[in-house]
Protein backbone atom coordinates (compact mmCIF):
# COMPACT_ATOMS: atom_id res chain seq x y z
CA UNK A 1 0.00 0.00 0.00
CA UNK A 2 1.58 3.31 -1.05
CA UNK A 3 1.96 6.36 1.18
CA UNK A 4 0.19 9.42 -0.23
CA UNK A 5 0.91 13.03 0.65
CA UNK A 6 -1.23 15.85 -0.68
CA UNK A 7 0.61 19.17 -0.84
CA UNK A 8 -1.27 22.30 0.02
CA UNK A 9 0.39 25.60 0.81
CA UNK A 10 3.85 25.81 2.30
CA UNK A 11 5.59 24.25 5.25
CA UNK A 12 5.64 20.65 6.36
CA UNK A 13 3.01 17.98 6.85
CA UNK A 14 3.50 14.96 9.09
CA UNK A 15 1.91 11.66 8.17
CA UNK A 16 2.28 8.24 9.75
CA UNK A 17 2.10 5.33 7.35
CA UNK A 18 1.98 1.92 8.93
CA UNK A 19 2.60 -0.35 5.99
CA UNK A 20 2.21 -4.06 6.70
CA UNK A 21 5.96 -4.66 6.42
CA UNK A 22 7.47 -1.39 7.63
CA UNK A 23 6.05 1.33 9.90
CA UNK A 24 7.35 4.74 8.82
CA UNK A 25 6.84 8.34 9.88
CA UNK A 26 6.92 10.70 6.87
CA UNK A 27 7.34 14.47 6.55
CA UNK A 28 7.00 16.37 3.29
CA UNK A 29 7.65 20.06 2.94
CA UNK A 30 8.05 22.79 0.35
CA UNK A 31 10.24 25.89 0.31
CA UNK A 32 9.42 28.63 -2.19
CA UNK A 33 12.16 30.79 -3.69
CA UNK A 34 11.94 33.56 -6.28
CA UNK A 35 11.85 31.19 -9.23
CA UNK A 36 12.16 27.78 -7.58
CA UNK A 37 10.24 25.40 -5.36
CA UNK A 38 12.12 22.83 -3.28
CA UNK A 39 10.36 19.67 -2.15
CA UNK A 40 11.91 17.65 0.66
CA UNK A 41 10.58 14.29 1.83
CA UNK A 42 11.97 12.79 5.03
CA UNK A 43 11.14 9.50 6.65
CA UNK A 44 12.04 7.45 9.67
CA UNK A 45 11.28 3.75 9.32
CA UNK A 46 11.45 1.15 12.07
CA UNK A 47 13.83 -1.54 10.86
CA UNK A 48 14.26 -4.92 12.61
CA UNK A 49 18.04 -4.47 13.12
CA UNK A 50 20.69 -1.76 12.74
CA UNK A 51 22.51 -1.50 9.41
CA UNK A 52 19.58 -1.15 7.00
CA UNK A 53 20.15 1.36 4.17
CA UNK A 54 17.12 3.27 2.88
CA UNK A 55 16.89 5.36 -0.29
CA UNK A 56 14.09 7.28 -1.98
CA UNK A 57 14.31 7.42 -5.78
CA UNK A 58 12.10 9.29 -8.23
CA UNK A 59 10.09 7.05 -10.51
CA UNK A 60 9.38 8.44 -13.99
CA UNK A 61 6.62 6.48 -15.68
CA UNK A 62 5.47 7.33 -19.20
CA UNK A 63 1.94 8.70 -19.09
CA UNK A 64 1.95 9.29 -15.32
CA UNK A 65 0.29 12.37 -13.84
CA UNK A 66 2.91 15.17 -13.71
CA UNK A 67 1.16 16.67 -10.66
CA UNK A 68 2.17 13.55 -8.67
CA UNK A 69 5.76 12.95 -7.57
CA UNK A 70 6.30 9.19 -7.54
CA UNK A 71 9.01 7.89 -5.22
CA UNK A 72 10.20 4.36 -4.51
CA UNK A 73 11.54 3.42 -1.09
CA UNK A 74 14.34 0.89 -1.50
CA UNK A 75 15.52 -1.04 1.54
CA UNK A 76 18.86 -2.85 1.60
CA UNK A 77 19.37 -5.14 4.59
CA UNK A 78 22.71 -5.29 6.39
CA UNK A 79 25.34 -7.84 5.48
CA UNK A 80 26.38 -10.01 8.37
CA UNK A 81 25.03 -10.53 11.85
CA UNK A 82 23.38 -7.61 13.65
CA UNK A 83 21.79 -7.34 17.09
CA UNK A 84 18.06 -8.06 16.97
CA UNK A 85 16.34 -4.85 18.06
CA UNK A 86 14.13 -2.40 16.21
CA UNK A 87 16.12 0.59 14.99
CA UNK A 88 14.77 3.89 13.64
CA UNK A 89 16.40 4.49 10.24
CA UNK A 90 16.25 7.81 8.36
CA UNK A 91 15.82 8.50 4.65
CA UNK A 92 15.60 11.79 2.73
CA UNK A 93 14.72 12.95 -0.79
CA UNK A 94 15.13 16.49 -2.14
CA UNK A 95 14.28 17.98 -5.51
CA UNK A 96 14.33 21.56 -6.82
CA UNK A 97 11.80 22.65 -9.44
CA UNK A 98 12.57 25.68 -11.64
CA UNK A 99 9.63 27.95 -12.40
CA UNK A 100 7.94 28.30 -14.82
CA UNK A 101 9.65 25.45 -16.74
CA UNK A 102 8.87 22.64 -14.26
CA UNK A 103 5.46 21.63 -13.01
CA UNK A 104 5.57 21.43 -9.22
CA UNK A 105 3.83 18.28 -7.92
CA UNK A 106 0.78 18.67 -5.69
CA UNK A 107 0.87 15.08 -4.48
CA UNK A 108 3.61 12.67 -3.43
CA UNK A 109 3.19 8.90 -3.57
CA UNK A 110 5.80 6.58 -2.07
CA UNK A 111 5.93 2.94 -3.08
CA UNK A 112 7.97 0.35 -1.25
CA UNK A 113 10.18 -1.73 -3.53
CA UNK A 114 9.32 -5.33 -2.74
CA UNK A 115 12.29 -7.02 -4.37
CA UNK A 116 15.40 -5.96 -6.25
CA UNK A 117 16.42 -8.28 -9.08
CA UNK A 118 19.61 -7.84 -11.14
CA UNK A 119 19.28 -9.00 -14.73
CA UNK A 120 22.29 -9.28 -17.05
CA UNK A 121 21.39 -8.56 -20.66
CA UNK A 122 23.18 -10.72 -23.22
C-alpha positions, -999 to 999 in steps of 0.1 A, spaced: 0 0 0 16 33 -10 20 64 12 2 94 -2 9 130 7 -12 158 -7 6 192 -8 -13 223 0 4 256 8 39 258 23 56 242 52 56 207 64 30 180 69 35 150 91 19 117 82 23 82 97 21 53 73 20 19 89 26 -4 60 22 -41 67 60 -47 64 75 -14 76 60 13 99 73 47 88 68 83 99 69 107 69 73 145 66 70 164 33 77 201 29 80 228 4 102 259 3 94 286 -22 122 308 -37 119 336 -63 118 312 -92 122 278 -76 102 254 -54 121 228 -33 104 197 -21 119 176 7 106 143 18 120 128 50 111 95 66 120 74 97 113 37 93 115 12 121 138 -15 109 143 -49 126 180 -45 131 207 -18 127 225 -15 94 196 -12 70 202 14 42 171 33 29 169 54 -3 141 73 -20 143 74 -58 121 93 -82 101 70 -105 94 84 -140 66 65 -157 55 73 -192 19 87 -191 20 93 -153 3 124 -138 29 152 -137 12 167 -107 22 136 -87 58 130 -76 63 92 -75 90 79 -52 102 44 -45 115 34 -11 143 9 -15 155 -10 15 189 -29 16 194 -51 46 227 -53 64 253 -78 55 264 -100 84 250 -105 119 234 -76 136 218 -73 171 181 -81 170 163 -49 181 141 -24 162 161 6 150 148 39 136 164 45 102 162 78 84 158 85 47 156 118 27 147 130 -8 151 165 -21 143 180 -55 143 216 -68 118 227 -94 126 257 -116 96 280 -124 79 283 -148 97 254 -167 89 226 -143 55 216 -130 56 214 -92 38 183 -79 8 187 -57 9 151 -45 36 127 -34 32 89 -36 58 66 -21 59 29 -31 80 3 -13 102 -17 -35 93 -53 -27 123 -70 -44 154 -60 -62 164 -83 -91 196 -78 -111 193 -90 -147 223 -93 -170 214 -86 -207 232 -107 -232 
